[in-house]
Amino acid sequence: MFGSRVRSSKKNPWRNTRNDFNMPWNDILASIFMILLPIVIFLTSFSIVIRSESFYSFYFTKSAIARDIPYEISGEDLSKHFGDFMKHRKADLSIKEKSDYKPQQVFSKRAIVTADSIRSGADIAMIFAIITGISIAIILLYLYKQEERHLIYDSFESSVIWFIVIIGIFSVSIFIRYVRTLIFRQLFGVRFEAGDVFIQIMKSDFPNYFGGAVIIVSLLLMIIIFYIMNRLFSYRRMFKRSL
C-alpha cells in the first residue's frame, strides 16, 4: 500500500515543479540593452546634426546653393535660420529676403508646414533617445551590481552588428535618390509650388551632406562607447591583466 502511494506521487505532474524554471532576467535585460543601444546612438546623432548650426553652415558654404536661390539671402543667414528653427528659437521656418524693396518670404506656406513636421519628428526622436538612454543606464547599473560584466560586454559586441544594420538601412534611405524621394513623398506629399526653395534645397546635395554627417557622428559615438566598454567591462582585458 505504501509503495503504491510512492508510485502515484511520482506520477503527479504538479509534484516539485515550482522551482524547476527561473526566468533569465539578466539575459533578457542584456538583450534589451543590445537592441536599444544602436537605436539610441543613431537617434542621438540624428538629433545633434539636425539641430547643429555648424552643419548647416558647412553645407551652405560647400554647396553654394544660396547663389541659386532666387532671393536675396546669404548662406550664413540660411544656416543660422535653420539652426535656430530646429532649436526652437524661432516659431517657424518663415524668413524674408534681405531686400530694401518689398522683401518676400523665402519659403512657401507648404514648406513651412513641412519643416515644422520634420522638427516635431526630430523632437520625438530626441525624447525617445533620452528616455531609452536612461533605461539603458539603469540596465547597465543593475547588471553591474549583479557582477555580469561578461554579459554586458558580450551584449555590447553583438549590438555592433545591429548598429551596422541600422546604418545600412539609413544609408539606403538617404543616399539612394529614388528611395529618398519615395519616402519624402509618402511623408509630406507632392503638393509644393513650382520652384519651391525648400524643395530646391532638399533636391540638392543636402541629403548626402546630412546623411554623411549623421553617420560620422554615429561612428564617433560608437567609438567613444567602445572605449568606455572596453575600459570598464571587457573581461578579456581583465584576463590579460591577471596574467
Disulfide bonds with the S-S distance in Angstrom:
none
